Structure formats: C-alpha cells, structure tokens
C-alpha cells in the first residue's frame, strides 16, 4: 500500500490492486495438484474398499480380474469398459500428479541450473510416459485367458 502526504499531519492512502499472477501455468498446476490429490484419495479409497471389504483379500483371484477387465480377444461389455475407464483415470491422474510433484521438487533443487532441470524433466516425463503407456495397454488389451493361472502355479 502506497502512502502520500497531502498536507502536514494528514496521510492519504491509495489502494493499489493486487498484481495478476505473472505465470498462469504455475497457478493452474498448483490447482491441479490440489484437485487431482482429492480425486486420487476418493479413487484409492474406493479401490481399497472394493478389493479389501467387498471382495476380501483372501478372495482376490485372477478370475475376478478377468471378469472386470475382460479376456484378450473377446468382446468387451459395458461393465468392463467402465472398470477399464476407472482404472485408466486412476493411473493417468496418479502419474500426472507424480510428475507435477517431481517437477516442483526438481525446480527447488535444480531451478538455478536450467539445463540440468530441463534434462531431468525430459527423463522423468519419458519414464512416466512409458509406465502410463504400459498400464493403459494392459488395461485395454484385457487379461490373458490362461496366463494368470499358470503364473500362480
């Protein structure tokens, strides 16, 4: 707040507007962290509730995964598409939330060295893209009809 003196003993204050955020991307990414974190809490808790309360940890079997994800090469039902979308949203939100967190921490440590920061971020994004692509492919390709039971034996 700036102040000017018009007459001796009397101060007039001018109210100046708060300056706009110079970097709107940082504000958007900050908001994304808050909202994606909130969404991930609900997604993770619903996943935990489904797997550990409804099904039970001792009752989780590969057949249940095949039922939810579908079998490779078979027609996909609407229910399976909903489950796949649920897990895809959880995967994409978790990876994006994690990348944004790593970006913020990396900037704290390497922000004064732009080349190192930029190179590190390229590596982080490449690894996250590979993980996401692998997860999405696994979700939308379905489960192998005989692969799960053979792996358990």
Buried (B, 14 or more C-beta within 10 A) or exposed (E): EEEEEEEEEEEEEEEEEEEEEEEEEEEEBEEBBEEBEEBBEEBEEEEEEEBEEEEEEEEEEBEEBBBBBBBEEEEEEEEBEEBBEBBBEBBBBBBBBBBBEBBBEBBEEBEEEEEEBEEBBEEBBEEBEEBBEEBBEBBBEBBBEEEBEEEEE
